[in-house]
Amino acid sequence: MLDTLNPTDRLLADIAPFLVSNPEKMGQSTPVPRLTVWTSAYDTRPTAAVFEPMFYAVLSGTKVLIMGANRFDLLAGACATSSFGLPYTHQLTKPSPDLPYVGISLHLDADLLTRVMLDMPTSHHRWTCAVAAAELNGPVEEAFARLVGLVNTPADVGMLAPHYEAELYYRLLQSPMGDTLRQVSQRNERFQQLKTAADWLATNYSKPVVIPELAAAAGMSSTSFHRHFKAVTGHSPLLFQRKVRLMEAKKLLGAGSASVSQVAYEVGYLSPAQFSREYKSMFGSSPKADLQR
């Protein structure tokens, strides 16, 4: 009986058909909306990406997340959640064909999360990082297992998935990760100002940043803005923008339609040499090498 299995094994049993049929595919969608199964039998190099509002569980292997000064080593049985898009570096360590890495992600439905929050007692908001990690156990694990279990009964998804997902959000909001998750729909004015600043930096990655202007728009002094921004995102404002800028550059180089210098100028660098140095520091390979690949 599946109920006699520990939480991790129970989830692995539910998604086993996806792993067997696609052993080499990194990400595979499931019948449950926004739920994706991830698996790999090989180590990966540190890879830059953006951690969107998401709930993530590791079932096998180890996933390392680095967001500025914050590092999370997610072992089997761990989970994490993020409240808004953050540049980060991730890496899979020591998987093998016999013991592959397996994870499950759920992109959050902000509207549903907000409705769940409004039905709950008001909670005092505390400043916290926009990413939190914990062990996958207790009521959170039980609610997540019910949602994931629907992958094997697609006919039930339309009726039951919204209810199971709402239950998962409810349990997450009650958990130690609740303060982070609450930021997705947080009405706190200062947090919203910081999120607006982060969104501006991500959208306007090629433009010069004037910290006093960003701070003034957020209603803070430059010192206070810098401190609060780093506390929430794990990055200074300039480093946040630089990582988004370099990730966009990697996409452009992958398209192969522009030279290294053209890409450097397009993403906002004034010096191709500086661009090459910072690119190699972040990705471990030169932009020229990535363009040639």
Secondary structure as a PSIPRED ss2 file (coil, helix, strand):
# PSIPRED VFORMAT (PSIPRED V4.0)

   1 M C   1.000  0.000  0.000
   2 L H   0.000  1.000  0.000
   3 D H   0.000  1.000  0.000
   4 T H   0.000  1.000  0.000
   5 L C   1.000  0.000  0.000
   6 N C   1.000  0.000  0.000
   7 P H   0.000  1.000  0.000
   8 T H   0.000  1.000  0.000
   9 D H   0.000  1.000  0.000
  10 R H   0.000  1.000  0.000
  11 L H   0.000  1.000  0.000
  12 L H   0.000  1.000  0.000
  13 A H   0.000  1.000  0.000
  14 D H   0.000  1.000  0.000
  15 I H   0.000  1.000  0.000
  16 A H   0.000  1.000  0.000
  17 P H   0.000  1.000  0.000
  18 F H   0.000  1.000  0.000
  19 L H   0.000  1.000  0.000
  20 V H   0.000  1.000  0.000
  21 S H   0.000  1.000  0.000
  22 N C   1.000  0.000  0.000
  23 P C   1.000  0.000  0.000
  24 E C   1.000  0.000  0.000
  25 K C   1.000  0.000  0.000
  26 M C   1.000  0.000  0.000
  27 G E   0.000  0.000  1.000
  28 Q E   0.000  0.000  1.000
  29 S E   0.000  0.000  1.000
  30 T C   1.000  0.000  0.000
  31 P C   1.000  0.000  0.000
  32 V C   1.000  0.000  0.000
  33 P C   1.000  0.000  0.000
  34 R C   1.000  0.000  0.000
  35 L E   0.000  0.000  1.000
  36 T E   0.000  0.000  1.000
  37 V E   0.000  0.000  1.000
  38 W E   0.000  0.000  1.000
  39 T E   0.000  0.000  1.000
  40 S E   0.000  0.000  1.000
  41 A C   1.000  0.000  0.000
  42 Y C   1.000  0.000  0.000
  43 D C   1.000  0.000  0.000
  44 T C   1.000  0.000  0.000
  45 R C   1.000  0.000  0.000
  46 P C   1.000  0.000  0.000
  47 T E   0.000  0.000  1.000
  48 A E   0.000  0.000  1.000
  49 A E   0.000  0.000  1.000
  50 V E   0.000  0.000  1.000
  51 F E   0.000  0.000  1.000
  52 E C   1.000  0.000  0.000
  53 P C   1.000  0.000  0.000
  54 M E   0.000  0.000  1.000
  55 F E   0.000  0.000  1.000
  56 Y E   0.000  0.000  1.000
  57 A E   0.000  0.000  1.000
  58 V E   0.000  0.000  1.000
  59 L E   0.000  0.000  1.000
  60 S E   0.000  0.000  1.000
  61 G C   1.000  0.000  0.000
  62 T E   0.000  0.000  1.000
  63 K E   0.000  0.000  1.000
  64 V E   0.000  0.000  1.000
  65 L E   0.000  0.000  1.000
  66 I E   0.000  0.000  1.000
  67 M E   0.000  0.000  1.000
  68 G C   1.000  0.000  0.000
  69 A C   1.000  0.000  0.000
  70 N E   0.000  0.000  1.000
  71 R E   0.000  0.000  1.000
  72 F E   0.000  0.000  1.000
  73 D E   0.000  0.000  1.000
  74 L E   0.000  0.000  1.000
  75 L C   1.000  0.000  0.000
  76 A C   1.000  0.000  0.000
  77 G C   1.000  0.000  0.000
  78 A E   0.000  0.000  1.000
  79 C E   0.000  0.000  1.000
  80 A E   0.000  0.000  1.000
  81 T E   0.000  0.000  1.000
  82 S E   0.000  0.000  1.000
  83 S C   1.000  0.000  0.000
  84 F C   1.000  0.000  0.000
  85 G C   1.000  0.000  0.000
  86 L E   0.000  0.000  1.000
  87 P E   0.000  0.000  1.000
  88 Y E   0.000  0.000  1.000
  89 T E   0.000  0.000  1.000
  90 H E   0.000  0.000  1.000
  91 Q E   0.000  0.000  1.000
  92 L E   0.000  0.000  1.000
  93 T E   0.000  0.000  1.000
  94 K C   1.000  0.000  0.000
  95 P C   1.000  0.000  0.000
  96 S C   1.000  0.000  0.000
  97 P C   1.000  0.000  0.000
  98 D C   1.000  0.000  0.000
  99 L C   1.000  0.000  0.000
 100 P C   1.000  0.000  0.000
 101 Y E   0.000  0.000  1.000
 102 V E   0.000  0.000  1.000
 103 G E   0.000  0.000  1.000
 104 I E   0.000  0.000  1.000
 105 S E   0.000  0.000  1.000
 106 L E   0.000  0.000  1.000
 107 H E   0.000  0.000  1.000
 108 L C   1.000  0.000  0.000
 109 D C   1.000  0.000  0.000
 110 A H   0.000  1.000  0.000
 111 D H   0.000  1.000  0.000
 112 L H   0.000  1.000  0.000
 113 L H   0.000  1.000  0.000
 114 T H   0.000  1.000  0.000
 115 R H   0.000  1.000  0.000
 116 V H   0.000  1.000  0.000
 117 M H   0.000  1.000  0.000
 118 L H   0.000  1.000  0.000
 119 D C   1.000  0.000  0.000
 120 M C   1.000  0.000  0.000
 121 P C   1.000  0.000  0.000
 122 T C   1.000  0.000  0.000
 123 S C   1.000  0.000  0.000
 124 H C   1.000  0.000  0.000
 125 H C   1.000  0.000  0.000
 126 R C   1.000  0.000  0.000
 127 W C   1.000  0.000  0.000
 128 T C   1.000  0.000  0.000
 129 C C   1.000  0.000  0.000
 130 A C   1.000  0.000  0.000
 131 V E   0.000  0.000  1.000
 132 A E   0.000  0.000  1.000
 133 A E   0.000  0.000  1.000
 134 A E   0.000  0.000  1.000
 135 E E   0.000  0.000  1.000
 136 L C   1.000  0.000  0.000
 137 N C   1.000  0.000  0.000
 138 G H   0.000  1.000  0.000
 139 P H   0.000  1.000  0.000
 140 V H   0.000  1.000  0.000
 141 E H   0.000  1.000  0.000
 142 E H   0.000  1.000  0.000
 143 A H   0.000  1.000  0.000
 144 F H   0.000  1.000  0.000
 145 A H   0.000  1.000  0.000
 146 R H   0.000  1.000  0.000
 147 L H   0.000  1.000  0.000
 148 V H   0.000  1.000  0.000
 149 G H   0.000  1.000  0.000
 150 L H   0.000  1.000  0.000
 151 V H   0.000  1.000  0.000
 152 N H   0.000  1.000  0.000
 153 T C   1.000  0.000  0.000
 154 P H   0.000  1.000  0.000
 155 A H   0.000  1.000  0.000
 156 D H   0.000  1.000  0.000
 157 V H   0.000  1.000  0.000
 158 G H   0.000  1.000  0.000
 159 M H   0.000  1.000  0.000
 160 L H   0.000  1.000  0.000
 161 A H   0.000  1.000  0.000
 162 P H   0.000  1.000  0.000
 163 H H   0.000  1.000  0.000
 164 Y H   0.000  1.000  0.000
 165 E H   0.000  1.000  0.000
 166 A H   0.000  1.000  0.000
 167 E H   0.000  1.000  0.000
 168 L H   0.000  1.000  0.000
 169 Y H   0.000  1.000  0.000
 170 Y H   0.000  1.000  0.000
 171 R H   0.000  1.000  0.000
 172 L H   0.000  1.000  0.000
 173 L H   0.000  1.000  0.000
 174 Q H   0.000  1.000  0.000
 175 S C   1.000  0.000  0.000
 176 P C   1.000  0.000  0.000
 177 M C   1.000  0.000  0.000
 178 G H   0.000  1.000  0.000
 179 D H   0.000  1.000  0.000
 180 T H   0.000  1.000  0.000
 181 L H   0.000  1.000  0.000
 182 R H   0.000  1.000  0.000
 183 Q H   0.000  1.000  0.000
 184 V H   0.000  1.000  0.000
 185 S H   0.000  1.000  0.000
 186 Q C   1.000  0.000  0.000
 187 R C   1.000  0.000  0.000
 188 N C   1.000  0.000  0.000
 189 E H   0.000  1.000  0.000
 190 R H   0.000  1.000  0.000
 191 F H   0.000  1.000  0.000
 192 Q H   0.000  1.000  0.000
 193 Q H   0.000  1.000  0.000
 194 L H   0.000  1.000  0.000
 195 K H   0.000  1.000  0.000
 196 T H   0.000  1.000  0.000
 197 A H   0.000  1.000  0.000
 198 A H   0.000  1.000  0.000
 199 D H   0.000  1.000  0.000
 200 W H   0.000  1.000  0.000
 201 L H   0.000  1.000  0.000
 202 A H   0.000  1.000  0.000
 203 T H   0.000  1.000  0.000
 204 N C   1.000  0.000  0.000
 205 Y C   1.000  0.000  0.000
 206 S C   1.000  0.000  0.000
 207 K C   1.000  0.000  0.000
 208 P C   1.000  0.000  0.000
 209 V C   1.000  0.000  0.000
 210 V C   1.000  0.000  0.000
 211 I H   0.000  1.000  0.000
 212 P H   0.000  1.000  0.000
 213 E H   0.000  1.000  0.000
 214 L H   0.000  1.000  0.000
 215 A H   0.000  1.000  0.000
 216 A H   0.000  1.000  0.000
 217 A H   0.000  1.000  0.000
 218 A C   1.000  0.000  0.000
 219 G C   1.000  0.000  0.000
 220 M C   1.000  0.000  0.000
 221 S C   1.000  0.000  0.000
 222 S H   0.000  1.000  0.000
 223 T H   0.000  1.000  0.000
 224 S H   0.000  1.000  0.000
 225 F H   0.000  1.000  0.000
 226 H H   0.000  1.000  0.000
 227 R H   0.000  1.000  0.000
 228 H H   0.000  1.000  0.000
 229 F H   0.000  1.000  0.000
 230 K H   0.000  1.000  0.000
 231 A H   0.000  1.000  0.000
 232 V H   0.000  1.000  0.000
 233 T H   0.000  1.000  0.000
 234 G C   1.000  0.000  0.000
 235 H C   1.000  0.000  0.000
 236 S C   1.000  0.000  0.000
 237 P H   0.000  1.000  0.000
 238 L H   0.000  1.000  0.000
 239 L H   0.000  1.000  0.000
 240 F H   0.000  1.000  0.000
 241 Q H   0.000  1.000  0.000
 242 R H   0.000  1.000  0.000
 243 K H   0.000  1.000  0.000
 244 V H   0.000  1.000  0.000
 245 R H   0.000  1.000  0.000
 246 L H   0.000  1.000  0.000
 247 M H   0.000  1.000  0.000
 248 E H   0.000  1.000  0.000
 249 A H   0.000  1.000  0.000
 250 K H   0.000  1.000  0.000
 251 K H   0.000  1.000  0.000
 252 L H   0.000  1.000  0.000
 253 L H   0.000  1.000  0.000
 254 G H   0.000  1.000  0.000
 255 A H   0.000  1.000  0.000
 256 G C   1.000  0.000  0.000
 257 S C   1.000  0.000  0.000
 258 A C   1.000  0.000  0.000
 259 S C   1.000  0.000  0.000
 260 V H   0.000  1.000  0.000
 261 S H   0.000  1.000  0.000
 262 Q H   0.000  1.000  0.000
 263 V H   0.000  1.000  0.000
 264 A H   0.000  1.000  0.000
 265 Y H   0.000  1.000  0.000
 266 E H   0.000  1.000  0.000
 267 V C   1.000  0.000  0.000
 268 G C   1.000  0.000  0.000
 269 Y C   1.000  0.000  0.000
 270 L C   1.000  0.000  0.000
 271 S C   1.000  0.000  0.000
 272 P H   0.000  1.000  0.000
 273 A H   0.000  1.000  0.000
 274 Q H   0.000  1.000  0.000
 275 F H   0.000  1.000  0.000
 276 S H   0.000  1.000  0.000
 277 R H   0.000  1.000  0.000
 278 E H   0.000  1.000  0.000
 279 Y H   0.000  1.000  0.000
 280 K H   0.000  1.000  0.000
 281 S H   0.000  1.000  0.000
 282 M H   0.000  1.000  0.000
 283 F H   0.000  1.000  0.000
 284 G C   1.000  0.000  0.000
 285 S C   1.000  0.000  0.000
 286 S C   1.000  0.000  0.000
 287 P H   0.000  1.000  0.000
 288 K H   0.000  1.000  0.000
 289 A H   0.000  1.000  0.000
 290 D H   0.000  1.000  0.000
 291 L H   0.000  1.000  0.000
 292 Q H   0.000  1.000  0.000
 293 R C   1.000  0.000  0.000
